[in-house]
Amino acid sequence: MIKLLDNRVLIRPIEQEAQSAGGIFLPSAELLPYRKGTVVGVGPGWYTEEGKLIKLEVNVGDTVLLGSDVGHEVKVSGELLVIVGEDDIMAVLE
């Protein structure tokens, strides 16, 4: 498995819908300005200049919203995952 460092987050992308809520078929899910994913791992956080650990706000199991052009894709045990910094996550979906 992967040991994440600092404020890194490991995300399993969620397949985008090829049809909008209004019934319009999208030519490619890649054209959407965002993508969704499920958090599968988080780093320990980051340290302030004073040495205080600041933990991440996202947790394993959270569904998050990312920009379409952020992160680094990696394959782990044959599965495509994305590593992003916590500041690349736009929102946690509830």
ZIMO-V786023 format. One line per field, one symbol per residue. ss: DSSP state (H for helix, E for strand, L for the rest). psi: psi as a letter, one per 20 degrees, with the letter a starting at -180 (. if undefined). burial: 1 if it has 9 or more other ideal C-beta (glycine too) atoms within 8 Angstrom, else 0. A space follows every 10 residues. Layout:
ss->???
psi->???
burial->???
This chain:
ss->LLLLLLLEEE EEELLLLLEL LLLLELLLHH HLLEEEEEEE EELLLEELLL LLEELLLLLL LLEEEEELLL LEEEEELLEE EEEEEHHHEE EEEL
psi->apoqqckqpp poqppqpipr hjjppphphh iqjrqqrppi qqrhaqprhi jppoqqiqqp iqprpqqikq rppqpokipp rpprqhiiph qpp.
burial->0001001111 1111000000 0000010010 0101111110 1110100000 0000010100 0111111100 1001000000 1111010110 0100
